């Protein structure tokens, strides 16, 4: 389950930023997760609750902002929404898609004290 290691990285980032930005408690974390990022959201929520125990984010809420997948279709030249990698273009049916968005995960916002 790579979601556990993702949560450990998130906590490490929160701890590093606490020193830089001078906060002592994280109240809420907003994560932006792309539909093509390969992250199982429920597993991430479960892992987050485990990883933050005893940390500066112990009681923090986790808000997920889901970002749709986006791709550019080489044959028809359209920017299209996609649900999965290696799918077909909803406009022309081609499989020659170049992913342009929705494949990342990032900390979007924090509420801290």
N, C-alpha and C positions, 0 to 999 in steps of 0.2 A: 504494500500500500504506500505509494509515493506521496499521498496526501499528508501523511505524518511528517515526512521530511520537508514538505512545503510549509507546514505550520511551524516547524522548528526554525526554518529560515525567516518566516514572518516575525516570530518572536525575537530572533536575533536582530533583525532590522529595527524592531520597536525598541529594544534595549539600547542599541547604538544611537538611535535618534533621541532617546530620552536624555542621554548625556549631552548631545549636541544642542538640543532645543530646550533643555532644562525643564522636563516634566517628570513627574514621579508616578503617575497612574494613567493607564489607558482605559477610557470609558467605552468607546465604540471604535471598531475597525470596519471600514468600508472597503471591500475587495471588488475589483472589476475582473470578471472572469469571462473569457471568450468561449463561445460554444465549441470552438475547435481546439481549445487549450488542453484537452485530455484530462480534465480535472473532474472527479466525481464529487459533486457539491455536498451530498449528504455525508460522504466519507470525510470530506474536509471539515465540515461542521463538527463531526464526532471527534476528529483528531485535534481540532482547535481547542475544544473543551478540555481535553486531556493535557495538551502541551502547555496551556497557560496557567495551570494550577501552580500556586506558589510564586507567581511572577508579578510584575507590575501591571499585567493585563488580566489578572486572575478573574475579575468579575466582568470583563469586557464583553460587550455584545458584538456579534459578527453579522454584518449586513452584506449581502451579496448582490452585486449589480451584474446581471447577465448581459453580455455583449454578443450580438448575432455574428455569425461567420459571414465574411465578405470575400468575394473573389472577382478577378477580371478574367473574362472569357477571351481567349486568343482568337478563335475563329470569328465570333460575332462582335467582339470589341465592347461588350457590355459589362458594366459592374453589376454583379448579381449577389443576392443573398444565398448562402449555402448552409446546409444543415450538417454536412459531414465532409471530411477530406475525401478526395477521389470520387466525389459524386458527379452528377452531370449538370450542365448548365440548364437552368429552367427555361431559358429563351430558345436555345438551339439544340440542346441534347448532347453537346460535345463534352468530352472529359478533359479537355485541355484548359484547365483552370489554374490560374495563379492566385494563391491566397494573398489577400491584401489586408485582412483584419479579422479580429475575433479569434486569434490564436495565442493570445497572451493572458497573463494574470499579473495584476499589479495592485499595490495598496493605493487606493484612490484618495482616501481621506481618513483622518483620525480625529477623535474627540478625546482630549486629554485634560488632565488637571495637574 
